[in-house]
Amino acid sequence: MTVSNHLLFSFTSIYDYQEALNEGTLSCRDAVLHYLDRINRLSHLNAFVQVYEKKALETADQLDNERMAGKKPGRLHGVVIGIKDVICFKDHPVTAGSHILEGFHSLYHATAVERMMKEGAIMIGHLNCDEFAMGSSNENAPVYGRAKNALDTEKVSGGSSGGSAVAVQASLCMLSLGSDTGGSIRQPADFCGIIGLKPTYGRISRYGLIAYASSFDQIGIFGRNISDIAVLLEVMSGFDPRDATSSKKPVPSYAESLTPNAQRTTVNDQPPTANRQPPTSNRSAQSFGGQGRQRIAVLKETLSHPSLDPEIRDKITEFLSDLRIKGHEVVEISFDLLDYIVPAYYILTTAEASSNLSRFDGVRYGYRTTDNEAGFPGFYLKSRSEGFGKEVKRRILLGTFVLSAGYYDAYFSKAQKVRKILTERTKLIFNEFDLILSPTVPTTAFKTGEKSSDPTAMYLADLYTVYANLVGIPGISLPLFTHTNGMPFGIQAMTNQFRELSLLQFSNELMQQYKSYEIPTL
Ligand code: GLN
């Protein structure tokens, strides 16, 4: 290790990095030192809430020794990863950005973390987020304050996984994990000019993820290129007996099928063990890469929505025309359910949150009121009133309200019906189409404070993203555009459940064919 090594290091991809490790021009310790140095220099961005310097360096040294001793390296050998402050990392603090979890240390690893570590990943720290992942701007941050968008620190990072997005945007780690309940990966990825993937519900175990709304929550990935995201997805995916909602579906070779020479025959998302069909000549002869012509649905109402920035609409419309020229079938279909999506989402998620968050009672762990005279039930009342922030309390109250006798039918069961109708409609759409494309967010990153006094204006930032969570399908945001205001924005692509492989292949082609947003050196 030389001092210059860690200062000169610049990350392009897991593949290149591991090549350099194998050639001996770099060590895992160099990489960790590089990120520690950047985290320190860019600490004003407030992306990390905890940095695990000692542990990260120890793991790096261990990996370096193992590699030098000739041990076969894991797939994530030396990959430096940041995790959102809602994901458990054994023996380390995890707070969900809330006073209520002050002083709490994880008793076990989240399955996602455990699987990454088994493949040699290095956890460098916990990343900032909205309290209990509730928010769209990381401004609901009563403990740590918000993470700042590195492109313009007056602007929001997006939320709730704001710190996870900024960490990748500002090269404070190689990749990061977030959680996405209604857009918390795709929306900050859009605001920060990077890629954000929310997999199918149940693709990655939620064991060790602090719950917000359990039937919506999903762990996902922030990165700068599709092949890295594919490797991480493959490592973390698959059934986990500790999460009954994790899927037993086999995990395809996401990563392998993205390499330039791989046969493009796994577009049907079959696992690698399944019989592969030889490439059909008409597919491989298409002008658009190896994946061939895609049938793409565009939900008309998403583009005509009054909250959509006209410039975003124009750029996306132009982009869709270009896809047609490249040979894809792009069809605008009517989708009259758009206006129901955000209300249904907020009714169902707050209902689930009101139940999930009842465990934080000040008795067993976390914050407890110092008022010894509070008595019963005052003790609970005070601990919870003092421990939770404003938005979390608003949602617990709203969720309790929509579930209460007399209002249940008017709100909760209606929202459930909307979810059911959406699921049925989605099935029909995917009978005819491979993909749905839309803007990721109606606007680019807004100014801090601009929407914080108006929760409903803030909730509209989720207009295009909550749909995927309501119906459990995967969605990705790709940073393909730059607004004249200088900020990036993305396109969102969604496929049917467990079609991550097609989604990643299509995304890869778009990233190669279009000049994606280039983050300036920070
Ligand atoms: N912005 C949405 C909300 O506040 C989404 C949050 C999330 O995905 N965790 O609920």
Boltz pocket constraint, residues with backbone or C-beta under 6 A from the ligand:
constraints:
  - pocket:
      binder: B
      contacts: [[A, 132], [A, 133], [A, 134], [A, 135], [A, 136], [A, 159], [A, 160], [A, 179], [A, 180], [A, 181], [A, 182], [A, 183], [A, 184], [A, 185], [A, 212], [A, 349], [A, 462]]
      max_distance: 6.0
